Amino acid sequence: MKVLGINGSGRSGGNTAVLVREFLAGASEGGAETELMELADWSLAGCKACNACKAKQRCAIDDDMASFCAVAGDVDVLMLATPIYLDHVTAQMMAFIQRLYCYIGRAMENFYPNPSARAVLGITYGEGSAGTYQYVLDWMAGRLKGYFGIKTIGTVAIHSTAHSPILQADHPEIKRARQLGRECVG
């Protein structure tokens, strides 16, 4: 089993990175092969709506999205995690999700390379109230399920991170992320 974590933060090493790494650590403990992709390190253009992908189900833009496309068919569980900037996913995560457009045919048919893939979604945000950004998780889950048939099997939302030090492994939601990682393998 292969589990891939996508950190959609604009910077590496922050709270969202901790969330993804702990999830992947749990999956590894469960016996999965894991990989982390940090969008902050990528050169990632937005979708140009050129529709060149409709003929080959592969994006024509030559950038780091090719790293994901090369392994997408082998990934059983995909974790997408993003901090919330201005009430939604980061620009990096939005570009990543929109670039999945290459797996949608002209008649909206689904060409995602692994029809049995599942997702775990995570968000971190500075607002102090639990549940404030549930709509972002719902939006992400809706895109993955509606366009690609990828069912969301778990979510993690960590609030009050704006002025906190970097999250530690003993934070309740970080512990839960690690447990989700173990459970997604079984």
TORPA-453982 format. One record per residue (C-alpha): residue number from 1; chain; z, x, y. Coordinates in Angstrom, 1 decimal, padded with zeros to 4 digits, always signed. Layout:
! residues N
atom num: NUM&chaine: A&w: Z&u: X&v: Y
...
***
This chain:
! residues 186
atom num: 1&chaine: A&w: +000.0&u: +000.0&v: +000.0
atom num: 2&chaine: A&w: -000.9&u: +001.2&v: +003.5
atom num: 3&chaine: A&w: +001.1&u: +000.3&v: +006.6
atom num: 4&chaine: A&w: -000.2&u: +001.1&v: +010.0
atom num: 5&chaine: A&w: +001.8&u: +001.0&v: +013.2
atom num: 6&chaine: A&w: +000.0&u: +000.7&v: +016.6
atom num: 7&chaine: A&w: +002.2&u: +001.6&v: +019.6
atom num: 8&chaine: A&w: +000.6&u: -000.1&v: +022.6
atom num: 9&chaine: A&w: +002.8&u: +001.5&v: +025.2
atom num: 10&chaine: A&w: +001.3&u: +003.5&v: +028.0
atom num: 11&chaine: A&w: +003.6&u: +006.4&v: +027.2
atom num: 12&chaine: A&w: +004.7&u: +007.9&v: +023.9
atom num: 13&chaine: A&w: +008.3&u: +008.4&v: +023.0
atom num: 14&chaine: A&w: +009.8&u: +005.3&v: +024.6
atom num: 15&chaine: A&w: +011.5&u: +002.2&v: +023.2
atom num: 16&chaine: A&w: +008.4&u: +000.7&v: +021.8
atom num: 17&chaine: A&w: +007.7&u: +004.0&v: +019.9
atom num: 18&chaine: A&w: +011.2&u: +003.8&v: +018.5
atom num: 19&chaine: A&w: +010.6&u: +000.3&v: +017.3
atom num: 20&chaine: A&w: +007.3&u: +001.2&v: +015.6
atom num: 21&chaine: A&w: +008.7&u: +004.4&v: +014.0
atom num: 22&chaine: A&w: +011.7&u: +002.6&v: +012.5
atom num: 23&chaine: A&w: +009.5&u: -000.1&v: +011.1
atom num: 24&chaine: A&w: +007.3&u: +002.5&v: +009.5
atom num: 25&chaine: A&w: +010.3&u: +004.4&v: +008.2
atom num: 26&chaine: A&w: +011.4&u: +001.2&v: +006.4
atom num: 27&chaine: A&w: +007.9&u: +000.7&v: +005.0
atom num: 28&chaine: A&w: +008.0&u: +004.3&v: +003.8
atom num: 29&chaine: A&w: +011.3&u: +003.8&v: +002.1
atom num: 30&chaine: A&w: +009.8&u: +000.8&v: +000.4
atom num: 31&chaine: A&w: +007.1&u: +003.1&v: -001.0
atom num: 32&chaine: A&w: +004.2&u: +002.5&v: +001.4
atom num: 33&chaine: A&w: +001.9&u: +005.1&v: +002.8
atom num: 34&chaine: A&w: +002.3&u: +004.9&v: +006.6
atom num: 35&chaine: A&w: +000.5&u: +006.0&v: +009.7
atom num: 36&chaine: A&w: +001.2&u: +005.7&v: +013.4
atom num: 37&chaine: A&w: -001.4&u: +005.4&v: +016.2
atom num: 38&chaine: A&w: -000.3&u: +005.8&v: +019.8
atom num: 39&chaine: A&w: -002.6&u: +004.1&v: +022.2
atom num: 40&chaine: A&w: -001.2&u: +006.2&v: +025.0
atom num: 41&chaine: A&w: -002.9&u: +009.2&v: +023.5
atom num: 42&chaine: A&w: -006.3&u: +007.5&v: +023.0
atom num: 43&chaine: A&w: -009.4&u: +007.3&v: +025.1
atom num: 44&chaine: A&w: -009.9&u: +003.6&v: +024.8
atom num: 45&chaine: A&w: -012.5&u: +001.7&v: +026.8
atom num: 46&chaine: A&w: -012.5&u: -002.1&v: +027.3
atom num: 47&chaine: A&w: -015.0&u: -004.2&v: +025.5
atom num: 48&chaine: A&w: -018.3&u: -004.3&v: +027.4
atom num: 49&chaine: A&w: -019.6&u: -007.5&v: +025.8
atom num: 50&chaine: A&w: -022.8&u: -005.6&v: +024.9
atom num: 51&chaine: A&w: -022.8&u: -007.5&v: +021.5
atom num: 52&chaine: A&w: -024.3&u: -004.4&v: +019.8
atom num: 53&chaine: A&w: -021.4&u: -004.8&v: +017.2
atom num: 54&chaine: A&w: -022.8&u: -008.1&v: +016.0
atom num: 55&chaine: A&w: -025.5&u: -006.4&v: +014.0
atom num: 56&chaine: A&w: -023.2&u: -003.9&v: +012.3
atom num: 57&chaine: A&w: -019.6&u: -005.2&v: +012.7
atom num: 58&chaine: A&w: -018.8&u: -001.8&v: +014.3
atom num: 59&chaine: A&w: -018.3&u: -001.2&v: +017.9
atom num: 60&chaine: A&w: -021.0&u: +000.8&v: +019.7
atom num: 61&chaine: A&w: -018.6&u: +002.4&v: +022.2
atom num: 62&chaine: A&w: -017.9&u: +006.0&v: +021.1
atom num: 63&chaine: A&w: -014.1&u: +006.5&v: +021.7
atom num: 64&chaine: A&w: -010.8&u: +006.6&v: +019.8
atom num: 65&chaine: A&w: -011.1&u: +003.0&v: +018.5
atom num: 66&chaine: A&w: -013.2&u: +004.6&v: +015.8
atom num: 67&chaine: A&w: -010.0&u: +006.0&v: +014.4
atom num: 68&chaine: A&w: -008.7&u: +002.5&v: +013.7
atom num: 69&chaine: A&w: -012.0&u: +001.2&v: +012.5
atom num: 70&chaine: A&w: -012.2&u: +004.0&v: +009.9
atom num: 71&chaine: A&w: -009.0&u: +002.9&v: +008.2
atom num: 72&chaine: A&w: -008.9&u: -000.9&v: +009.0
atom num: 73&chaine: A&w: -010.2&u: -001.9&v: +005.6
atom num: 74&chaine: A&w: -007.4&u: +000.1&v: +003.8
atom num: 75&chaine: A&w: -004.5&u: -001.3&v: +005.9
atom num: 76&chaine: A&w: -002.4&u: -003.9&v: +004.1
atom num: 77&chaine: A&w: +000.1&u: -004.4&v: +006.9
atom num: 78&chaine: A&w: -000.6&u: -003.8&v: +010.6
atom num: 79&chaine: A&w: +002.3&u: -003.6&v: +013.1
atom num: 80&chaine: A&w: +001.2&u: -004.1&v: +016.7
atom num: 81&chaine: A&w: +004.0&u: -003.4&v: +019.2
atom num: 82&chaine: A&w: +003.8&u: -003.4&v: +023.0
atom num: 83&chaine: A&w: +006.1&u: -003.3&v: +025.9
atom num: 84&chaine: A&w: +005.7&u: -006.2&v: +028.3
atom num: 85&chaine: A&w: +004.2&u: -005.2&v: +031.6
atom num: 86&chaine: A&w: +003.8&u: -008.0&v: +034.2
atom num: 87&chaine: A&w: +004.5&u: -010.7&v: +031.7
atom num: 88&chaine: A&w: +002.0&u: -009.7&v: +029.0
atom num: 89&chaine: A&w: +000.8&u: -006.9&v: +026.7
atom num: 90&chaine: A&w: -000.1&u: -003.6&v: +028.2
atom num: 91&chaine: A&w: -003.7&u: -002.8&v: +029.2
atom num: 92&chaine: A&w: -003.9&u: -000.5&v: +026.2
atom num: 93&chaine: A&w: -002.9&u: -003.2&v: +023.8
atom num: 94&chaine: A&w: -005.2&u: -005.7&v: +025.4
atom num: 95&chaine: A&w: -008.1&u: -003.3&v: +025.1
atom num: 96&chaine: A&w: -007.3&u: -002.7&v: +021.5
atom num: 97&chaine: A&w: -007.1&u: -006.4&v: +020.6
atom num: 98&chaine: A&w: -010.3&u: -007.2&v: +022.5
atom num: 99&chaine: A&w: -012.1&u: -004.4&v: +020.8
atom num: 100&chaine: A&w: -011.4&u: -006.1&v: +017.5
atom num: 101&chaine: A&w: -014.3&u: -008.3&v: +018.7
atom num: 102&chaine: A&w: -016.6&u: -006.1&v: +016.7
atom num: 103&chaine: A&w: -015.3&u: -008.0&v: +013.6
atom num: 104&chaine: A&w: -016.4&u: -011.4&v: +014.8
atom num: 105&chaine: A&w: -020.0&u: -012.5&v: +014.1
atom num: 106&chaine: A&w: -022.4&u: -014.3&v: +016.4
atom num: 107&chaine: A&w: -021.3&u: -017.7&v: +014.9
atom num: 108&chaine: A&w: -017.6&u: -016.7&v: +015.1
atom num: 109&chaine: A&w: -017.5&u: -015.8&v: +011.5
atom num: 110&chaine: A&w: -014.7&u: -013.3&v: +010.4
atom num: 111&chaine: A&w: -015.8&u: -009.9&v: +009.3
atom num: 112&chaine: A&w: -012.4&u: -008.2&v: +009.4
atom num: 113&chaine: A&w: -012.6&u: -005.5&v: +006.7
atom num: 114&chaine: A&w: -009.4&u: -006.5&v: +004.8
atom num: 115&chaine: A&w: -009.1&u: -010.3&v: +004.4
atom num: 116&chaine: A&w: -005.6&u: -010.0&v: +002.9
atom num: 117&chaine: A&w: -004.1&u: -007.9&v: +005.7
atom num: 118&chaine: A&w: -000.9&u: -009.1&v: +007.3
atom num: 119&chaine: A&w: +000.8&u: -008.4&v: +010.6
atom num: 120&chaine: A&w: +004.2&u: -007.7&v: +012.1
atom num: 121&chaine: A&w: +004.4&u: -007.9&v: +015.9
atom num: 122&chaine: A&w: +006.9&u: -006.3&v: +018.2
atom num: 123&chaine: A&w: +007.7&u: -006.4&v: +021.9
atom num: 124&chaine: A&w: +010.1&u: -004.6&v: +024.2
atom num: 125&chaine: A&w: +010.9&u: -005.8&v: +027.7
atom num: 126&chaine: A&w: +013.3&u: -005.3&v: +030.5
atom num: 127&chaine: A&w: +014.2&u: -009.0&v: +031.1
atom num: 128&chaine: A&w: +017.7&u: -009.7&v: +030.0
atom num: 129&chaine: A&w: +017.1&u: -012.9&v: +028.1
atom num: 130&chaine: A&w: +016.2&u: -013.3&v: +024.4
atom num: 131&chaine: A&w: +013.1&u: -015.4&v: +023.9
atom num: 132&chaine: A&w: +011.7&u: -014.9&v: +027.4
atom num: 133&chaine: A&w: +008.4&u: -013.5&v: +026.1
atom num: 134&chaine: A&w: +008.0&u: -015.5&v: +022.9
atom num: 135&chaine: A&w: +004.7&u: -016.8&v: +024.2
atom num: 136&chaine: A&w: +003.3&u: -013.2&v: +024.1
atom num: 137&chaine: A&w: +004.2&u: -012.9&v: +020.4
atom num: 138&chaine: A&w: +002.6&u: -016.4&v: +019.8
atom num: 139&chaine: A&w: -000.5&u: -015.3&v: +021.7
atom num: 140&chaine: A&w: -000.9&u: -012.1&v: +019.6
atom num: 141&chaine: A&w: -000.3&u: -014.0&v: +016.3
atom num: 142&chaine: A&w: -002.8&u: -016.7&v: +017.4
atom num: 143&chaine: A&w: -005.5&u: -014.1&v: +018.1
atom num: 144&chaine: A&w: -004.9&u: -012.3&v: +014.8
atom num: 145&chaine: A&w: -004.8&u: -015.5&v: +012.7
atom num: 146&chaine: A&w: -007.5&u: -017.5&v: +014.5
atom num: 147&chaine: A&w: -010.1&u: -014.8&v: +014.7
atom num: 148&chaine: A&w: -009.4&u: -012.5&v: +011.7
atom num: 149&chaine: A&w: -007.3&u: -014.5&v: +009.3
atom num: 150&chaine: A&w: -004.4&u: -012.0&v: +009.6
atom num: 151&chaine: A&w: -001.1&u: -013.9&v: +009.1
atom num: 152&chaine: A&w: +002.0&u: -012.7&v: +011.0
atom num: 153&chaine: A&w: +004.8&u: -012.2&v: +008.6
atom num: 154&chaine: A&w: +007.5&u: -011.0&v: +011.1
atom num: 155&chaine: A&w: +008.3&u: -010.4&v: +014.7
atom num: 156&chaine: A&w: +010.8&u: -008.3&v: +016.6
atom num: 157&chaine: A&w: +011.6&u: -008.8&v: +020.3
atom num: 158&chaine: A&w: +014.0&u: -006.4&v: +022.1
atom num: 159&chaine: A&w: +015.1&u: -007.4&v: +025.5
atom num: 160&chaine: A&w: +017.1&u: -005.7&v: +028.3
atom num: 161&chaine: A&w: +015.4&u: -002.3&v: +027.8
atom num: 162&chaine: A&w: +014.4&u: -001.7&v: +031.5
atom num: 163&chaine: A&w: +017.4&u: +000.4&v: +032.4
atom num: 164&chaine: A&w: +018.7&u: +001.3&v: +029.0
atom num: 165&chaine: A&w: +018.6&u: +004.7&v: +027.4
atom num: 166&chaine: A&w: +016.1&u: +005.1&v: +024.6
atom num: 167&chaine: A&w: +017.0&u: +002.7&v: +021.7
atom num: 168&chaine: A&w: +018.9&u: +004.2&v: +018.8
atom num: 169&chaine: A&w: +018.6&u: +003.4&v: +015.1
atom num: 170&chaine: A&w: +021.8&u: +001.5&v: +015.2
atom num: 171&chaine: A&w: +020.5&u: -001.2&v: +017.7
atom num: 172&chaine: A&w: +020.5&u: -004.5&v: +015.8
atom num: 173&chaine: A&w: +016.8&u: -005.2&v: +016.4
atom num: 174&chaine: A&w: +015.8&u: -001.7&v: +015.5
atom num: 175&chaine: A&w: +017.8&u: -002.1&v: +012.2
atom num: 176&chaine: A&w: +016.0&u: -005.4&v: +011.7
atom num: 177&chaine: A&w: +012.6&u: -003.7&v: +012.3
atom num: 178&chaine: A&w: +013.4&u: -001.1&v: +009.6
atom num: 179&chaine: A&w: +014.4&u: -003.9&v: +007.2
atom num: 180&chaine: A&w: +011.1&u: -005.7&v: +008.0
atom num: 181&chaine: A&w: +009.3&u: -002.5&v: +007.1
atom num: 182&chaine: A&w: +011.0&u: -002.4&v: +003.7
atom num: 183&chaine: A&w: +010.4&u: -006.1&v: +003.1
atom num: 184&chaine: A&w: +006.7&u: -006.1&v: +003.9
atom num: 185&chaine: A&w: +006.1&u: -003.6&v: +001.1
atom num: 186&chaine: A&w: +007.8&u: -005.8&v: -001.5
***
